[in-house]
Amino acid sequence: MITYKQAGVDIEAGEETVNRIKPLVRSTFNKNVLTDIGLFGGFYEANFKGFQKPVLVASTDGVGTKLKIAFMLDKHDSVGQCLVNHCVNDILCCGAKPLFFLDYFATGKLQPDVTVQVISGFASACRENGCALIGGETAEMPSLYQDGEYDISGTIVGVVDKDKIVNGSKIQQGNVLIGLDSNGLHTNGYSLARAVFFPKFDANKYFDELGTTIGDALLKTHKSYLHTVQPLLEFNLLRGISHITGGGIIGNTKRIICKLRRSRNAENRRANRRYRQGYT
């Protein structure tokens, strides 16, 4: 008889991982979290004090091939932070503040030390962004992933008042476009970056221009813009926000400018219908 462990799934390693991450996850809890880690779902009390018409905003993402740099350097704490901050920035573009986050961690062979590093990154970023890590999934799938590799993704849920939704529909000609600087590549463009730098350079090679090694420069944590942008949202100073990820400045700015164009086209169609109806 073949056991589950012989087939490549280590239940004991999974239990060890859960026990080690419990305090990390609990450190993100607030009064709205009603359950501990380990149940089949996370409970978050929908208490939206201060919101007139609360609207939930959700987003899911990953960090792509930036993980290859983490594998290369055997450094795994920052990619978890990158994932949370990426998701926070996505819903921030809608005017939403984060409520809770759920993660997915999949690997071929579970290594508790590595998994705990990744999840410690999730927890750290959740605390910094004021959201709770209320659940997740750790999947061990032999033969699907190469040895020493894993993949991560996450889902975030936030809230925004319906009257304060930011979607680009209020953008007008003459509005000013302001860019906030990044601290690196964030979580996009790593397939190109790896093709440029490796194997030409060693990931541990130090560059004076960077003030660090190539590997550490590429692993810089994806910045969260929440605390910078949130005060501007509270005073209704922003009409559109783009998170510059895949597609760059032009591609991501188009996403809200096109929203404006669609809105105006819809208004024109309605006006044309009213015009025709008035003369038939």
C-alpha positions, 0 to 999 in steps of 0.5 A: 500500500502506498501512503500519502507521504510516499506519494509526495504529500507530507501531512505532518509538514502541513500541520507544522506550517499551520502551527507556525503561521497561526501567531503571524495570522492572528497578529493581523486580526481586528475586532471585525474578525470573528474566527480563528485560523483553521475553519473552512471559511473566514468570518469578517463582520460587515460593520461599515460605520461612517459609510452611507452606501458601502460598496465592496471592492475585490481584486485577485493577483499574483507576483509573476516571475519575480518569484524566480528571483526569490528562488535564486536568492533563497529569500522569501519574505518580501514576495509576500509583502509584494502580493498584498501591496499589489492587491491593496494598490489595485482596489485603491485605484477604485477609492477603496480601503482594504478590509481583509486578504486571503492567500493561496500558496502552492508548491511541489514539496512543502518546506515549512521554513520557506512557507513561513517566510512567505506568510510572514510577508503577507502578515507584515503587509496586512498589518501595515495596510490595516487589513486582516489576513483571515484565511488561505490555502496551502497546496502541496502538489508533487510533480506540478512544480519544480523542486524548491519552487512555489506560486502565490496569489491573493484576493483582497476585499475592500470597501468604498462609499458609493458616492466616492467610487473612483473610476475615471468617469469624472476626468475632464480635459485639463486635469493634471496627471501626477505620478508617484515614484516607485522603488523598483520594478514592483511585480511586473516586467520580470521576464524581461529583467531576467532575460537582460540580467541573467545569466550575464550577471550573478544575482549577488553582484554588487553595483555602486549605482544601485547601492545593493546587489542586482538580486536585492534590487529586483526583490525590493518590495512592491510599494503600497500607496495607501497611506499616501493616497488615502488622505487625498481620497478623503477630500475628493481630490482625485478623479482617476487613479492608475496602478502602473503594472503590466502595460506600463503608464500608457496601458494602465492610464488608458484603462481609466481614460477609456472609462471616460470615453465610454461614459461620454459615448453612452451619454451621447447615445442617450441624447441622440435617442431623446432627440429622435424621440422628440421629432418622431 
